[in-house]
């Protein structure tokens, strides 16, 4: 299943809230996507995958936390507020 549409929805929602978003247009395995994100200096990865999307969630990984875990799920309706709180606590876009 193509996740391009849902990924674009997430990117647009974050952009409308003033966040800087870079979206991969090719399908990549998780490690390659995270490597790319690190290379461009991203703070977070919002990973839009079928299982999470169908549950109304997006997986978020903080690349600067040092946590090697898979990240955590955020409900789509709380996505923008999650990043507003992170920004208020000193995290960059």
C-alpha positions in Angstrom: 0.0 0.0 0.0 1.3 3.4 -0.9 1.8 5.7 2.1 2.5 8.8 -0.1 -1.0 10.3 0.5 -0.9 9.8 4.3 2.7 11.0 4.4 1.8 14.2 2.5 -1.1 14.8 4.9 1.3 14.6 7.9 3.8 16.8 6.2 1.2 19.4 5.3 -0.2 19.4 8.8 3.2 20.0 10.3 4.1 22.7 7.6 0.8 24.5 8.4 2.0 24.7 12.0 5.2 26.3 10.9 7.5 23.3 11.1 10.2 22.6 8.6 9.5 19.3 6.8 11.6 17.3 4.4 9.8 14.3 2.8 11.4 11.3 1.2 9.7 10.5 -2.0 11.2 7.1 -2.6 10.2 4.1 -0.5 13.1 3.4 1.9 13.7 0.8 4.6 13.7 2.3 8.1 17.5 2.3 8.5 18.1 4.1 5.2 15.4 6.7 6.0 17.0 7.3 9.5 20.5 7.5 7.9 19.2 10.2 5.5 17.5 12.1 8.3 20.7 12.1 10.3 22.7 13.2 7.3 20.5 16.3 6.7 20.5 17.2 10.4 16.9 16.4 11.2 15.8 16.4 14.8 12.8 14.1 14.4 11.5 11.5 12.0 7.8 11.1 11.6 7.4 7.6 10.2 4.1 7.0 8.5 3.5 3.2 8.2 0.3 1.3 7.4 -0.2 -0.3 10.8 0.2 3.0 12.7 -1.8 5.0 10.2 -4.7 2.6 10.3 -4.6 3.0 14.1 -4.7 6.8 13.7 -1.1 7.3 14.7 2.3 8.3 13.4 5.6 6.9 14.8 8.0 9.6 16.0 11.7 9.1 16.6 13.9 11.8 18.2 17.2 11.4 16.4 19.1 13.5 19.0 17.9 11.6 22.1 20.5 8.8 21.8 17.7 6.3 22.3 18.2 3.4 20.0 14.5 2.3 20.4 11.9 2.4 17.7 10.4 5.7 18.9 6.9 6.3 20.1 3.5 6.7 18.6 1.5 9.9 18.6 -2.1 10.2 17.7 -2.5 12.1 14.4 -4.8 14.7 16.1 -2.0 15.4 18.7 0.9 15.5 16.2 1.1 19.3 16.0 0.7 19.8 19.7 3.4 17.3 20.4 5.9 19.3 18.3 4.7 22.6 19.8 5.5 21.2 23.3 8.9 19.9 22.1 9.7 23.4 20.6 8.7 25.0 23.9 11.1 22.7 25.7 14.0 23.7 23.5 13.8 21.2 20.6 14.3 22.6 17.1 11.9 22.2 14.2 
